[in-house]
Amino acid sequence: MSELEKSPAAAEPQKDRPPDDSQGPVLAWTVHPVKRRPLVSVAVTAFVIFIAIMVYTWMESHWFTGLALLIMLMSLAKFYFPTYYRLTDKGVTVKSTSQTLVKEWKLYRSCYPDKKGVLLSPFVQPTRLENFRGLYVMFEGNGDAVTAFVRERIARAQQKSAPAGDTKAAEGEKT
């Protein structure tokens, strides 16, 4: 038996490699805010520990202290744990601790970059609802590349959706 046939890795498909679901370029990166600012990380962790001590002092219960720690850590999950971003020609994938969001470009009609990230909005004009219905993609030293990629994909998705709608309407009128 050859060395390749003996290897268990050769027999199993690679689980860590994401599927190649795009036809074009892919931007993928990880954002881990706790590593970005170590002093803020220490301060936030000290605050969480302080809250746990206060809960234990007040309630004198290990159970409530554990519950308070769990609630605090889950509310700060985006800060403590990494978030993975993947932009393809088909859409955006955001994988965090508790969920994986996969959204297509056709859902977004505008974007608003700032110094920390870009907000993908389903609305053409700015509105107060975009913070609730939009998707915020954080940068990791790649702001210009991400912004250009997002703007191009949103524009391309809008061009594809407009002619398709016109074609369907024209076909409906003919029949």
C-alpha positions in Angstrom: 0.0 0.0 0.0 1.4 3.4 -0.9 1.9 6.2 1.6 -1.0 8.2 0.1 -3.4 5.3 0.6 -2.4 4.9 4.2 -2.9 8.6 5.1 -6.3 9.2 6.7 -6.3 12.8 5.6 -6.2 11.6 2.0 -9.4 9.6 2.4 -11.4 12.3 4.1 -12.5 15.5 2.4 -11.0 18.6 3.8 -13.4 20.0 6.4 -11.6 23.3 7.1 -11.6 24.5 3.5 -14.7 26.5 2.7 -16.5 25.5 -0.5 -15.5 27.3 -3.6 -18.9 29.0 -4.2 -17.7 32.0 -6.2 -16.7 32.5 -9.8 -14.6 35.6 -9.1 -12.4 37.2 -6.5 -12.9 36.5 -2.8 -12.1 38.8 0.1 -11.8 36.9 3.4 -10.5 38.2 6.8 -11.0 37.9 10.5 -11.7 40.7 13.0 -10.9 40.2 16.6 -11.5 43.4 18.6 -10.0 42.1 21.9 -6.6 41.8 20.2 -6.8 45.3 18.5 -6.8 47.3 21.7 -5.2 45.5 24.6 -5.8 48.3 27.2 -9.5 48.4 26.4 -9.6 44.6 26.6 -8.1 44.7 30.1 -10.5 47.4 31.2 -13.5 45.5 29.9 -12.4 42.3 31.5 -11.8 44.1 34.8 -15.4 45.5 34.5 -16.9 42.1 33.9 -15.0 40.7 36.9 -16.1 43.7 39.0 -19.8 43.1 38.1 -19.4 39.4 39.0 -17.9 40.3 42.4 -20.8 42.8 43.0 -23.4 40.2 42.1 -21.8 37.7 44.5 -21.6 40.3 47.3 -25.2 41.2 46.8 -26.8 37.8 46.1 -24.2 35.5 47.9 -24.9 32.9 45.3 -22.5 31.1 43.0 -25.4 30.3 40.6 -26.4 34.0 40.1 -22.7 35.0 39.8 -22.2 32.4 37.1 -25.4 33.6 35.4 -24.2 37.2 35.5 -20.8 36.2 34.0 -22.5 34.2 31.3 -24.8 37.1 30.4 -22.0 39.6 30.4 -19.7 37.4 28.2 -22.5 36.6 25.7 -23.4 40.3 25.4 -19.7 41.0 24.7 -19.2 38.0 22.4 -18.5 40.2 19.3 -15.7 41.9 21.3 -14.1 38.8 22.9 -14.5 36.3 20.0 -13.3 36.6 16.4 -15.7 37.3 13.5 -15.0 35.9 10.1 -16.0 37.8 6.9 -16.0 36.5 3.4 -17.1 38.5 0.4 -17.6 36.8 -2.9 -19.4 37.6 -6.2 -22.5 35.9 -4.8 -22.7 37.7 -1.5 -21.5 38.3 2.1 -20.8 35.6 4.7 -20.4 36.7 8.3 -19.5 34.0 10.8 -19.5 34.8 14.5 -19.6 32.8 17.7 -23.4 32.1 17.7 -24.4 32.4 14.0 -23.5 32.4 10.4 -25.2 35.0 8.1 -25.2 34.5 4.4 -26.6 37.4 2.4 -26.8 38.0 -1.3 -25.7 41.3 -2.9 -29.2 41.8 -4.4 -30.5 42.6 -0.9 -28.4 45.7 -0.6 -28.9 49.0 -2.4 -26.3 51.3 -0.9 -23.4 51.3 1.5 -21.9 53.8 3.9 -18.2 53.4 4.9 -16.7 54.9 8.0 -13.2 54.4 9.5 -14.1 51.1 11.2 -16.3 49.4 8.7 -19.0 49.7 6.1 -22.8 49.5 6.6 -24.6 47.6 3.8 -28.1 49.1 3.6 -31.2 47.6 1.9 -32.4 51.2 1.3 -31.5 53.6 -1.5 -31.7 56.7 0.8 -30.4 57.0 4.4 -33.0 56.0 6.9 -33.1 55.2 10.6 -34.1 51.6 9.9 -30.8 50.7 8.1 -29.1 50.1 11.5 -31.6 47.4 12.2 -32.0 45.9 8.7 -28.5 46.5 7.3 -25.3 44.6 7.9 -22.2 46.2 9.3 -18.9 44.7 8.0 -15.8 45.6 10.1 -12.5 46.4 8.5 -9.1 44.8 9.5 -6.7 47.1 7.8 -8.4 46.5 4.5 -10.9 49.3 4.3 -10.2 50.6 0.8 -10.3 47.1 -0.7 -13.5 46.1 1.1 -15.2 49.4 0.3 -14.3 49.1 -3.4 -15.4 45.5 -3.5 -18.7 46.2 -1.8 -19.6 49.2 -4.0 -18.8 47.2 -7.2 -20.9 44.2 -6.1 -23.9 46.4 -5.1 -23.8 48.3 -8.4 -23.5 45.0 -10.3 -26.4 43.5 -8.4 -28.5 46.6 -9.1 -27.7 46.4 -12.8 -28.6 42.7 -13.0 -31.9 43.2 -11.2 -33.1 46.2 -13.3 -32.8 44.6 -16.8 -34.2 41.3 -15.5 -37.3 43.1 -14.2 -37.7 45.0 -17.5 -37.4 41.8 -19.5 -40.0 40.0 -17.5 -42.4 42.9 -17.7 -41.9 43.1 -21.5 -42.5 39.4 -21.9 -45.7 39.6 -19.7 -47.0 42.4 -22.0 -46.4 40.3 -25.2 -48.3 37.2 -23.9 
